[in-house]
Amino acid sequence: MLLATAADTVALWLSRKFIDKDTNAALKAVFAVRDRQTALQVTIKRLDKERGQIHAEQKRLRDNLAALGDRTSEVKLRERLVQTLTSQEDRLAAMDAEGTAAAAELEAVAAELAAKVEAVESDRG
């Protein structure tokens, strides 16, 4: 399968004249798009992992808030916990926007990759 081919292998093919320079250029373009696709997938996974960590942390913070009473000594702690929750909610909103953009770009990159692979394969045949 073309997408499973390593760039080193393509360089070897070129050096041994199994492929010409035009084919090499086309394959490099395919691999560049494949690398963008991989980077986007990594970004989406990282966001999902971070989102899970934030949700777990928020549960812990809410449990701590529920355990606090109304004593004056606990007011500052309550404010700090609420501030942390607020900043986490802001981060979650930013992550949602980043994730939505990455998913849309991933869809476009997948279509671009499919078109490039098809073009290379049709030129071969």
Helices and strands as residue ranges (DSSP letters): G 2-4, H 7-15, H 21-67, H 72-124
